[in-house]
């Protein structure tokens, strides 16, 4: 069920990505002959006006078909143009078979893509990635504002030990000879909310940790809220060696110790924090794209050498779907946490799709955007220098590079699918 829900969410994202191309294309008068979600044989379609709208059997992509994506070669019949699609794999197939020539019908001469103004081309081709960014923001807003992010709260966790375990001992179970923690001796219970220590307010788990550690050993009044009722407990902190908060490899000597673990709660954010959170994720995704070749080497080793998958490495549609299934089938997560993980997964996937599509290479949308921008620069230069208006930028000249990029993309996609099946990346590591 998790995989099915993820695929539905993915298809919804793809459908809106292609609408991001379709709407401005029609607005600027480009003739669009097809709007398809998926690849392969057509499952369902219906024609409205010039456009055939449909769904195909393979739910891993989509495309719109616009006439005149490429200008005719010098010497070609100007009434004939080539046609390609926004979907990278569909575009590769059409180019490889050299079956992208389509005769323009009378009256369609001004409806070809290549004859549109450079800024219109940029808007049309960037509309798809922009739609993914909008979807990512909506999903992140649902996550942060509607559900919240998991934070450590100053609430006693049920996983809190009742004994003092020295930091030098790598164990989690108590021994009969272990000393009781100050929290256990004072009668703290799971669910108790820490609100003050020694008269100083506790607003977060970081506040609690700072106040407890800085107090050191000795008696202190601990304010708590239990079952909605405020009360004060007298606790006697002890001195313990504890890991440094900034660098867990370092040890802080003889700091105050209470002996509680924080509970994890979902804390809602505001819209301003959504932008900041999305900015942080965008920076991480950009770094991942820059390091993608190196990361794919790790995927290769994971697929064929059995090495552990890098949790920061790339994951394909199959792997993301499996993680979606793992989220919904987990017994360790609450319903709220499951929804949060799932929404975050879809948000991150949309963000990654949008950024990947803006790479300035064909067959990605960014290649067409770069062509439009270059055409704008050439025309502006010619106007300033009072030279004749230059020809349309012929992106067909970079088709050899397009073939290479498309082949690499196919290999990468195949490797990710194989790795996701043989050595999947799981949420539990």
C-alpha positions as a Markdown table, in Angstrom:
| # | Residue | x | y | z |
|---|---|---|---|---|
| 1 | Unk | 0.0 | 0.0 | 0.0 |
| 2 | Unk | 2.9 | 2.4 | 0.8 |
| 3 | Unk | 4.5 | 1.7 | -2.6 |
| 4 | Unk | 1.1 | 2.3 | -4.4 |
| 5 | Unk | 0.5 | 5.5 | -2.5 |
| 6 | Unk | 4.0 | 6.8 | -3.3 |
| 7 | Unk | 3.5 | 5.9 | -7.0 |
| 8 | Unk | 0.2 | 7.8 | -7.0 |
| 9 | Unk | 2.0 | 10.8 | -5.4 |
| 10 | Unk | 4.8 | 10.5 | -8.0 |
| 11 | Unk | 2.4 | 10.4 | -10.9 |
| 12 | Unk | 0.6 | 13.4 | -9.5 |
| 13 | Unk | 3.9 | 15.2 | -9.4 |
| 14 | Unk | 4.8 | 14.2 | -12.9 |
| 15 | Unk | 1.3 | 15.3 | -14.2 |
| 16 | Unk | 1.7 | 18.7 | -12.7 |
| 17 | Unk | 5.3 | 19.0 | -14.0 |
| 18 | Unk | 4.0 | 18.5 | -17.5 |
| 19 | Unk | 1.2 | 21.0 | -16.9 |
| 20 | Unk | 3.9 | 23.4 | -16.0 |
| 21 | Unk | 5.1 | 23.1 | -19.6 |
| 22 | Unk | 1.6 | 22.7 | -21.1 |
| 23 | Unk | 0.0 | 25.9 | -19.8 |
| 24 | Unk | 2.6 | 28.4 | -20.9 |
| 25 | Unk | 3.1 | 26.6 | -24.2 |
| 26 | Unk | -0.6 | 27.0 | -25.0 |
| 27 | Unk | -0.6 | 30.5 | -23.6 |
| 28 | Unk | 2.2 | 31.5 | -26.0 |
| 29 | Unk | 0.5 | 29.8 | -29.0 |
| 30 | Unk | 2.6 | 26.7 | -29.4 |
| 31 | Unk | 0.8 | 23.8 | -30.8 |
| 32 | Unk | 0.8 | 20.9 | -28.4 |
| 33 | Unk | -0.2 | 17.6 | -29.9 |
| 34 | Unk | 0.2 | 15.3 | -26.8 |
| 35 | Unk | 0.1 | 15.5 | -23.0 |
| 36 | Unk | 1.0 | 12.1 | -21.6 |
| 37 | Unk | 1.7 | 10.8 | -18.1 |
| 38 | Unk | 3.8 | 7.7 | -18.2 |
| 39 | Unk | 5.6 | 5.9 | -21.0 |
| 40 | Unk | 4.9 | 2.9 | -23.2 |
| 41 | Unk | 1.6 | 1.9 | -24.6 |
| 42 | Unk | -1.4 | 4.2 | -24.1 |
| 43 | Unk | -3.7 | 3.0 | -21.3 |
| 44 | Unk | -6.3 | 5.8 | -21.8 |
| 45 | Unk | -6.5 | 9.0 | -23.9 |
| 46 | Unk | -8.9 | 11.6 | -25.1 |
| 47 | Unk | -8.5 | 14.4 | -27.6 |
| 48 | Unk | -9.5 | 17.9 | -26.9 |
| 49 | Unk | -8.8 | 20.4 | -29.6 |
| 50 | Unk | -5.2 | 20.0 | -30.9 |
| 51 | Unk | -4.1 | 18.0 | -27.9 |
| 52 | Unk | -4.4 | 14.3 | -27.0 |
| 53 | Unk | -4.5 | 13.9 | -23.2 |
| 54 | Unk | -3.6 | 10.4 | -21.9 |
| 55 | Unk | -2.1 | 8.0 | -19.4 |
| 56 | Unk | 0.4 | 5.3 | -20.4 |
| 57 | Unk | 1.2 | 2.0 | -18.8 |
| 58 | Unk | 4.7 | 2.7 | -17.3 |
| 59 | Unk | 4.2 | 5.2 | -14.4 |
| 60 | Unk | 7.8 | 6.5 | -14.3 |
| 61 | Unk | 7.7 | 9.8 | -16.3 |
| 62 | Unk | 5.7 | 11.9 | -18.7 |
| 63 | Unk | 6.0 | 14.4 | -21.6 |
| 64 | Unk | 4.2 | 16.9 | -23.7 |
| 65 | Unk | 4.8 | 17.0 | -27.5 |
| 66 | Unk | 5.2 | 20.4 | -29.1 |
| 67 | Unk | 5.7 | 20.9 | -32.8 |
| 68 | Unk | 8.8 | 22.6 | -33.9 |
| 69 | Unk | 11.1 | 22.1 | -30.9 |
| 70 | Unk | 14.0 | 22.2 | -33.3 |
| 71 | Unk | 14.4 | 24.6 | -36.2 |
| 72 | Unk | 14.9 | 23.1 | -39.7 |
| 73 | Unk | 18.4 | 22.7 | -41.0 |
| 74 | Unk | 19.6 | 25.3 | -43.5 |
| 75 | Unk | 18.3 | 24.1 | -46.9 |
| 76 | Unk | 15.4 | 22.1 | -45.4 |
| 77 | Unk | 11.9 | 22.8 | -46.4 |
| 78 | Unk | 10.9 | 25.6 | -44.0 |
| 79 | Unk | 7.4 | 24.1 | -43.8 |
| 80 | Unk | 8.9 | 21.0 | -42.1 |
| 81 | Unk | 10.2 | 20.9 | -38.6 |
| 82 | Unk | 11.4 | 18.4 | -36.1 |
| 83 | Unk | 9.4 | 17.4 | -33.1 |
| 84 | Unk | 10.6 | 16.2 | -29.7 |
| 85 | Unk | 9.2 | 16.0 | -26.2 |
| 86 | Unk | 9.9 | 17.3 | -22.7 |
| 87 | Unk | 10.4 | 13.8 | -21.4 |
| 88 | Unk | 14.0 | 12.8 | -21.6 |
| 89 | Unk | 13.6 | 9.1 | -22.6 |
| 90 | Unk | 10.8 | 9.9 | -25.1 |
| 91 | Unk | 13.0 | 12.6 | -26.6 |
| 92 | Unk | 15.9 | 10.1 | -26.9 |
| 93 | Unk | 13.8 | 7.6 | -28.7 |
| 94 | Unk | 12.5 | 10.1 | -31.1 |
| 95 | Unk | 15.9 | 11.5 | -31.9 |
| 96 | Unk | 17.5 | 8.1 | -32.2 |
| 97 | Unk | 15.0 | 6.8 | -34.7 |
| 98 | Unk | 15.1 | 10.1 | -36.6 |
| 99 | Unk | 11.4 | 10.0 | -36.7 |
| 100 | Unk | 10.9 | 13.5 | -35.2 |
| 101 | Unk | 10.1 | 15.2 | -38.5 |
| 102 | Unk | 6.6 | 16.5 | -38.6 |
| 103 | Unk | 5.0 | 18.4 | -41.4 |
| 104 | Unk | 3.5 | 21.7 | -40.3 |
| 105 | Unk | -0.1 | 22.1 | -41.5 |
| 106 | Unk | -1.2 | 25.3 | -43.2 |
| 107 | Unk | -1.7 | 27.9 | -40.5 |
| 108 | Unk | 0.7 | 26.3 | -38.0 |
| 109 | Unk | 3.8 | 28.1 | -39.2 |
| 110 | Unk | 3.6 | 30.5 | -36.3 |
| 111 | Unk | 2.7 | 27.8 | -33.7 |
| 112 | Unk | 6.1 | 26.1 | -33.8 |
| 113 | Unk | 8.2 | 26.3 | -30.6 |
| 114 | Unk | 11.5 | 27.4 | -32.2 |
| 115 | Unk | 9.9 | 30.6 | -33.6 |
| 116 | Unk | 8.8 | 31.9 | -30.2 |
| 117 | Unk | 10.6 | 34.6 | -28.4 |
| 118 | Unk | 13.5 | 33.5 | -26.3 |
| 119 | Unk | 11.9 | 34.5 | -23.0 |
| 120 | Unk | 8.8 | 32.6 | -24.0 |
| 121 | Unk | 10.9 | 29.5 | -24.6 |
| 122 | Unk | 12.6 | 29.9 | -21.2 |
| 123 | Unk | 9.2 | 30.2 | -19.4 |
| 124 | Unk | 7.8 | 27.2 | -21.2 |
| 125 | Unk | 10.8 | 24.9 | -20.5 |
| 126 | Unk | 11.3 | 26.1 | -16.9 |
| 127 | Unk | 7.6 | 25.7 | -16.1 |
| 128 | Unk | 8.0 | 22.0 | -15.3 |
| 129 | Unk | 10.8 | 22.3 | -12.8 |
| 130 | Unk | 9.1 | 25.4 | -11.3 |
| 131 | Unk | 5.9 | 23.3 | -10.7 |
| 132 | Unk | 8.1 | 20.8 | -8.9 |
| 133 | Unk | 9.5 | 23.5 | -6.7 |
| 134 | Unk | 5.9 | 24.7 | -5.9 |
| 135 | Unk | 4.9 | 21.2 | -5.0 |
| 136 | Unk | 8.0 | 20.8 | -2.8 |
| 137 | Unk | 7.1 | 24.0 | -1.0 |
| 138 | Unk | 3.4 | 22.9 | -0.5 |
| 139 | Unk | 4.5 | 19.5 | 0.8 |
| 140 | Unk | 7.1 | 21.1 | 3.1 |
| 141 | Unk | 4.4 | 23.6 | 4.3 |
| 142 | Unk | 2.1 | 20.7 | 5.1 |
| 143 | Unk | 4.9 | 18.9 | 6.9 |
| 144 | Unk | 6.1 | 21.9 | 9.0 |
| 145 | Unk | 3.0 | 24.0 | 9.5 |
| 146 | Unk | 0.3 | 21.2 | 9.5 |
| 147 | Unk | 2.2 | 18.3 | 11.1 |
| 148 | Unk | 5.4 | 19.7 | 12.6 |
| 149 | Unk | 9.0 | 18.5 | 12.8 |
| 150 | Unk | 10.2 | 16.0 | 15.4 |
| 151 | Unk | 12.0 | 17.8 | 18.2 |
| 152 | Unk | 13.4 | 16.7 | 21.5 |
| 153 | Unk | 11.1 | 18.1 | 24.2 |
| 154 | Unk | 11.8 | 18.5 | 27.9 |
| 155 | Unk | 9.5 | 15.6 | 28.6 |
| 156 | Unk | 10.6 | 12.4 | 30.3 |
| 157 | Unk | 10.8 | 9.6 | 27.7 |
| 158 | Unk | 9.5 | 6.1 | 28.5 |
| 159 | Unk | 13.0 | 4.9 | 27.3 |
| 160 | Unk | 14.7 | 6.6 | 30.3 |
| 161 | Unk | 16.8 | 4.3 | 32.4 |
| 162 | Unk | 16.4 | 4.3 | 36.2 |
| 163 | Unk | 20.1 | 3.6 | 36.9 |
| 164 | Unk | 23.3 | 5.5 | 36.4 |
| 165 | Unk | 25.4 | 3.9 | 33.6 |
| 166 | Unk | 28.9 | 5.3 | 33.4 |
| 167 | Unk | 29.7 | 6.8 | 30.0 |
| 168 | Unk | 32.7 | 4.5 | 29.6 |
| 169 | Unk | 30.5 | 1.4 | 29.6 |
| 170 | Unk | 28.8 | 0.6 | 26.3 |
| 171 | Unk | 25.5 | -0.8 | 27.6 |
| 172 | Unk | 21.9 | 0.2 | 28.0 |
| 173 | Unk | 20.7 | -2.3 | 30.5 |
| 174 | Unk | 20.8 | -1.7 | 34.3 |
| 175 | Unk | 22.6 | -4.0 | 36.7 |
| 176 | Unk | 21.4 | -4.8 | 40.2 |
| 177 | Unk | 24.5 | -3.0 | 41.6 |
| 178 | Unk | 23.9 | 0.2 | 39.6 |
| 179 | Unk | 23.0 | 3.4 | 41.5 |
| 180 | Unk | 19.5 | 4.9 | 41.0 |
| 181 | Unk | 19.5 | 8.1 | 39.0 |
| 182 | Unk | 18.5 | 11.4 | 40.8 |
| 183 | Unk | 15.4 | 11.4 | 38.6 |
| 184 | Unk | 14.3 | 7.9 | 39.8 |
| 185 | Unk | 15.1 | 8.7 | 43.4 |
| 186 | Unk | 12.9 | 11.9 | 43.2 |
| 187 | Unk | 10.0 | 10.0 | 41.6 |
| 188 | Unk | 10.0 | 11.4 | 38.1 |
| 189 | Unk | 7.8 | 9.5 | 35.7 |
| 190 | Unk | 7.5 | 9.1 | 31.9 |
| 191 | Unk | 5.5 | 12.0 | 30.5 |
| 192 | Unk | 6.5 | 14.5 | 33.2 |
| 193 | Unk | 7.2 | 17.9 | 31.6 |
| 194 | Unk | 10.2 | 19.7 | 33.0 |
| 195 | Unk | 9.3 | 23.5 | 33.3 |
| 196 | Unk | 12.0 | 24.9 | 35.6 |
| 197 | Unk | 15.2 | 24.1 | 37.5 |
| 198 | Unk | 16.2 | 26.2 | 40.5 |
| 199 | Unk | 13.6 | 28.8 | 39.6 |
| 200 | Unk | 15.0 | 29.2 | 36.0 |
| 201 | Unk | 12.5 | 28.5 | 33.2 |
| 202 | Unk | 13.0 | 25.5 | 30.9 |
| 203 | Unk | 11.6 | 26.1 | 27.4 |
| 204 | Unk | 13.4 | 23.4 | 25.5 |
| 205 | Unk | 15.4 | 20.3 | 26.0 |
| 206 | Unk | 18.6 | 22.3 | 25.3 |
| 207 | Unk | 17.6 | 24.6 | 28.1 |
| 208 | Unk | 17.1 | 21.6 | 30.5 |
| 209 | Unk | 20.5 | 20.1 | 29.5 |
| 210 | Unk | 22.3 | 23.4 | 29.9 |
| 211 | Unk | 20.8 | 24.2 | 33.3 |
| 212 | Unk | 21.3 | 20.6 | 34.7 |
| 213 | Unk | 24.9 | 20.4 | 33.6 |
| 214 | Unk | 25.8 | 23.9 | 34.8 |
| 215 | Unk | 24.2 | 23.4 | 38.2 |
| 216 | Unk | 26.6 | 20.6 | 39.1 |
| 217 | Unk | 26.1 | 18.2 | 42.0 |
| 218 | Unk | 23.7 | 19.1 | 44.8 |
| 219 | Unk | 20.0 | 19.6 | 45.7 |
| 220 | Unk | 17.8 | 21.8 | 43.5 |
| 221 | Unk | 14.0 | 22.4 | 43.1 |
| 222 | Unk | 12.7 | 20.9 | 39.8 |
| 223 | Unk | 9.4 | 22.2 | 38.5 |
| 224 | Unk | 7.3 | 19.8 | 36.5 |
| 225 | Unk | 3.8 | 19.4 | 35.0 |
| 226 | Unk | 2.3 | 16.0 | 35.5 |
| 227 | Unk | -1.1 | 15.2 | 34.0 |
| 228 | Unk | -1.8 | 18.9 | 33.7 |
| 229 | Unk | -0.9 | 19.7 | 37.3 |
| 230 | Unk | 2.1 | 21.8 | 38.2 |
| 231 | Unk | 4.3 | 20.5 | 41.1 |
| 232 | Unk | 7.8 | 20.8 | 42.5 |
| 233 | Unk | 10.1 | 18.0 | 43.2 |
| 234 | Unk | 13.3 | 18.2 | 45.3 |
| 235 | Unk | 16.1 | 16.4 | 43.5 |
| 236 | Unk | 19.7 | 16.0 | 44.3 |
| 237 | Unk | 21.9 | 16.1 | 41.1 |
| 238 | Unk | 25.1 | 14.1 | 41.0 |
| 239 | Unk | 28.3 | 14.8 | 39.1 |
| 240 | Unk | 29.0 | 12.6 | 36.1 |
| 241 | Unk | 31.2 | 12.4 | 33.0 |
| 242 | Unk | 29.0 | 13.0 | 30.0 |
| 243 | Unk | 29.6 | 13.4 | 26.2 |
| 244 | Unk | 30.1 | 16.9 | 25.0 |
| 245 | Unk | 27.0 | 18.4 | 23.4 |
| 246 | Unk | 28.8 | 19.7 | 20.3 |
| 247 | Unk | 31.3 | 16.9 | 19.9 |
| 248 | Unk | 30.1 | 13.6 | 21.4 |
| 249 | Unk | 33.7 | 12.2 | 21.0 |
| 250 | Unk | 34.8 | 14.5 | 23.8 |
| 251 | Unk | 33.8 | 14.0 | 27.4 |
| 252 | Unk | 32.8 | 16.8 | 29.8 |
| 253 | Unk | 34.0 | 16.0 | 33.3 |
| 254 | Unk | 31.9 | 16.1 | 36.5 |
| 255 | Unk | 28.8 | 17.9 | 35.1 |
| 256 | Unk | 25.4 | 17.9 | 36.7 |
| 257 | Unk | 23.4 | 14.8 | 36.0 |
| 258 | Unk | 19.6 | 14.1 | 36.5 |
| 259 | Unk | 19.2 | 10.9 | 34.4 |
| 260 | Unk | 16.3 | 11.5 | 32.0 |
| 261 | Unk | 16.0 | 11.2 | 28.2 |
| 262 | Unk | 13.8 | 13.6 | 26.2 |
| 263 | Unk | 10.7 | 12.5 | 24.5 |
| 264 | Unk | 10.3 | 13.3 | 20.8 |
| 265 | Unk | 7.3 | 15.4 | 19.8 |
| 266 | Unk | 6.0 | 17.0 | 16.6 |
| 267 | Unk | 6.4 | 20.8 | 16.9 |
| 268 | Unk | 4.6 | 22.9 | 14.3 |
| 269 | Unk | 6.5 | 25.7 | 12.5 |
| 270 | Unk | 5.5 | 28.9 | 10.7 |
| 271 | Unk | 5.7 | 29.7 | 7.0 |
| 272 | Unk | 8.9 | 31.7 | 7.4 |
| 273 | Unk | 10.5 | 28.6 | 8.8 |
| 274 | Unk | 9.3 | 26.6 | 5.8 |
| 275 | Unk | 11.4 | 28.8 | 3.5 |
| 276 | Unk | 14.4 | 28.3 | 5.7 |
| 277 | Unk | 13.9 | 24.6 | 6.0 |
| 278 | Unk | 13.5 | 24.3 | 2.2 |
| 279 | Unk | 16.6 | 26.4 | 1.7 |
| 280 | Unk | 18.6 | 24.0 | 3.8 |
| 281 | Unk | 17.3 | 20.9 | 2.0 |
| 282 | Unk | 17.9 | 22.6 | -1.4 |
| 283 | Unk | 21.6 | 23.2 | -0.4 |
| 284 | Unk | 22.0 | 19.6 | 0.5 |
| 285 | Unk | 20.3 | 18.4 | -2.7 |
| 286 | Unk | 22.6 | 20.8 | -4.8 |
| 287 | Unk | 25.6 | 19.3 | -3.0 |
| 288 | Unk | 24.4 | 15.8 | -3.8 |
| 289 | Unk | 23.9 | 16.7 | -7.5 |
| 290 | Unk | 27.5 | 18.1 | -7.6 |
| 291 | Unk | 28.8 | 14.9 | -6.0 |
| 292 | Unk | 26.5 | 12.6 | -8.0 |
| 293 | Unk | 29.3 | 10.8 | -10.1 |
| 294 | Unk | 31.1 | 10.0 | -6.9 |
| 295 | Unk | 27.9 | 8.9 | -5.2 |
| 296 | Unk | 27.1 | 6.6 | -8.1 |
| 297 | Unk | 30.4 | 4.8 | -7.6 |
| 298 | Unk | 29.2 | 4.0 | -4.1 |
| 299 | Unk | 25.9 | 2.7 | -5.5 |
| 300 | Unk | 27.9 | 0.5 | -7.9 |
| 301 | Unk | 29.9 | -1.0 | -5.0 |
| 302 | Unk | 26.7 | -1.5 | -3.0 |
| 303 | Unk | 25.0 | -3.2 | -6.0 |
| 304 | Unk | 27.8 | -5.5 | -6.9 |
| 305 | Unk | 30.1 | -5.8 | -3.9 |
| 306 | Unk | 27.6 | -5.9 | -1.2 |
| 307 | Unk | 28.8 | -2.7 | 0.5 |
| 308 | Unk | 26.4 | -0.8 | 2.8 |
| 309 | Unk | 24.3 | 1.9 | 1.0 |
| 310 | Unk | 25.3 | 5.4 | 1.7 |
| 311 | Unk | 22.2 | 7.0 | 3.5 |
| 312 | Unk | 23.2 | 10.3 | 1.8 |
| 313 | Unk | 23.5 | 8.7 | -1.6 |
| 314 | Unk | 21.0 | 8.7 | -4.5 |
| 315 | Unk | 17.9 | 6.6 | -4.5 |
| 316 | Unk | 15.7 | 5.8 | -7.4 |
| 317 | Unk | 11.9 | 5.6 | -7.8 |
| 318 | Unk | 11.9 | 1.9 | -6.8 |
| 319 | Unk | 13.9 | 2.6 | -3.7 |
| 320 | Unk | 11.8 | 5.6 | -2.7 |
| 321 | Unk | 8.7 | 3.5 | -3.2 |
| 322 | Unk | 10.1 | 0.8 | -1.0 |
| 323 | Unk | 10.9 | 3.4 | 1.7 |
| 324 | Unk | 7.3 | 4.6 | 1.4 |
| 325 | Unk | 6.1 | 1.1 | 2.0 |
| 326 | Unk | 8.5 | 0.7 | 4.9 |
| 327 | Unk | 7.2 | 3.9 | 6.5 |
| 328 | Unk | 3.5 | 2.8 | 6.4 |
| 329 | Unk | 4.2 | -0.7 | 7.5 |
| 330 | Unk | 6.4 | 0.3 | 10.5 |
| 331 | Unk | 5.1 | -0.6 | 14.0 |
| 332 | Unk | 7.6 | 1.8 | 15.6 |
| 333 | Unk | 6.1 | 5.0 | 14.2 |
| 334 | Unk | 2.9 | 6.7 | 15.1 |
| 335 | Unk | 0.3 | 7.5 | 12.4 |
| 336 | Unk | 1.4 | 11.2 | 12.6 |
| 337 | Unk | 5.1 | 10.2 | 12.2 |
| 338 | Unk | 4.2 | 8.0 | 9.2 |
| 339 | Unk | 2.4 | 10.9 | 7.5 |
| 340 | Unk | 5.3 | 13.2 | 8.2 |
| 341 | Unk | 7.9 | 10.9 | 6.8 |
| 342 | Unk | 5.8 | 10.3 | 3.7 |
| 343 | Unk | 5.1 | 14.0 | 3.0 |
| 344 | Unk | 8.8 | 14.7 | 3.6 |
| 345 | Unk | 9.7 | 12.0 | 1.1 |
| 346 | Unk | 7.4 | 13.4 | -1.6 |
| 347 | Unk | 8.7 | 16.9 | -0.9 |
| 348 | Unk | 12.3 | 15.9 | -1.2 |
| 349 | Unk | 11.6 | 13.9 | -4.4 |
| 350 | Unk | 9.9 | 16.9 | -6.1 |
| 351 | Unk | 12.8 | 19.2 | -5.1 |
| 352 | Unk | 15.3 | 16.7 | -6.5 |
| 353 | Unk | 13.4 | 16.3 | -9.7 |
| 354 | Unk | 13.1 | 20.0 | -10.2 |
| 355 | Unk | 16.8 | 20.7 | -9.6 |
| 356 | Unk | 17.9 | 17.7 | -11.7 |
| 357 | Unk | 15.8 | 18.9 | -14.6 |
| 358 | Unk | 17.4 | 22.4 | -14.5 |
| 359 | Unk | 20.9 | 20.9 | -15.2 |
| 360 | Unk | 21.8 | 22.9 | -18.4 |
| 361 | Unk | 22.2 | 19.8 | -20.6 |
| 362 | Unk | 19.9 | 18.2 | -23.0 |
| 363 | Unk | 17.6 | 16.2 | -22.8 |
| 364 | Unk | 16.8 | 17.9 | -19.4 |
| 365 | Unk | 14.6 | 20.9 | -19.4 |
| 366 | Unk | 17.6 | 23.0 | -18.4 |
| 367 | Unk | 19.2 | 22.3 | -21.8 |
| 368 | Unk | 16.3 | 24.0 | -23.5 |
| 369 | Unk | 16.4 | 26.8 | -21.0 |
| 370 | Unk | 20.1 | 27.4 | -21.6 |
| 371 | Unk | 19.4 | 27.5 | -25.4 |
| 372 | Unk | 16.7 | 30.1 | -24.9 |
| 373 | Unk | 18.9 | 32.2 | -22.7 |
| 374 | Unk | 21.8 | 32.0 | -25.2 |
| 375 | Unk | 19.4 | 33.1 | -27.9 |
| 376 | Unk | 18.4 | 36.1 | -25.8 |
| 377 | Unk | 22.1 | 37.0 | -25.3 |
| 378 | Unk | 22.8 | 36.8 | -29.0 |
| 379 | Unk | 19.8 | 38.9 | -30.0 |
| 380 | Unk | 20.6 | 41.5 | -27.3 |
| 381 | Unk | 24.2 | 41.7 | -28.5 |
| 382 | Unk | 23.1 | 42.0 | -32.2 |
| 383 | Unk | 20.7 | 44.8 | -31.2 |
| 384 | Unk | 23.3 | 46.8 | -29.3 |
| 385 | Unk | 25.9 | 46.4 | -32.0 |
| 386 | Unk | 23.2 | 47.1 | -34.7 |
| 387 | Unk | 23.8 | 43.9 | -36.5 |
| 388 | Unk | 21.3 | 41.7 | -38.4 |
| 389 | Unk | 19.1 | 39.6 | -36.1 |
| 390 | Unk | 20.7 | 36.2 | -35.7 |
| 391 | Unk | 19.1 | 32.9 | -36.5 |
| 392 | Unk | 17.3 | 30.9 | -33.9 |
| 393 | Unk | 19.6 | 28.9 | -31.7 |
| 394 | Unk | 19.8 | 25.4 | -33.2 |
| 395 | Unk | 20.0 | 23.0 | -30.2 |
| 396 | Unk | 20.0 | 20.2 | -32.7 |
| 397 | Unk | 23.8 | 20.8 | -33.0 |
| 398 | Unk | 24.3 | 19.4 | -29.5 |
| 399 | Unk | 22.3 | 16.2 | -30.2 |
| 400 | Unk | 25.4 | 14.0 | -30.1 |
| 401 | Unk | 26.1 | 15.2 | -26.5 |
| 402 | Unk | 22.4 | 14.7 | -25.8 |
| 403 | Unk | 22.7 | 11.1 | -26.8 |
| 404 | Unk | 25.7 | 10.6 | -24.5 |
| 405 | Unk | 23.9 | 12.3 | -21.6 |
| 406 | Unk | 20.7 | 10.3 | -22.3 |
| 407 | Unk | 22.6 | 7.0 | -22.3 |
| 408 | Unk | 24.4 | 7.9 | -19.1 |
| 409 | Unk | 21.0 | 8.7 | -17.6 |
| 410 | Unk | 19.6 | 5.3 | -18.7 |
| 411 | Unk | 22.6 | 3.5 | -17.2 |
| 412 | Unk | 22.3 | 5.5 | -13.9 |
| 413 | Unk | 18.6 | 4.8 | -13.7 |
| 414 | Unk | 19.1 | 1.1 | -14.4 |
| 415 | Unk | 21.9 | 0.9 | -11.8 |
| 416 | Unk | 19.7 | 2.6 | -9.2 |
| 417 | Unk | 16.8 | 0.2 | -9.9 |
| 418 | Unk | 19.2 | -2.8 | -9.6 |
| 419 | Unk | 20.7 | -1.5 | -6.4 |
| 420 | Unk | 17.3 | -0.6 | -4.9 |
| 421 | Unk | 16.2 | -4.2 | -5.5 |
| 422 | Unk | 19.4 | -6.0 | -4.5 |
| 423 | Unk | 20.7 | -3.8 | -1.7 |
| 424 | Unk | 18.0 | -1.3 | -0.9 |
| 425 | Unk | 18.4 | 1.8 | 1.3 |
| 426 | Unk | 16.2 | 1.4 | 4.3 |
| 427 | Unk | 15.1 | 3.8 | 7.0 |
| 428 | Unk | 16.5 | 1.6 | 9.7 |
| 429 | Unk | 20.0 | 1.5 | 8.0 |
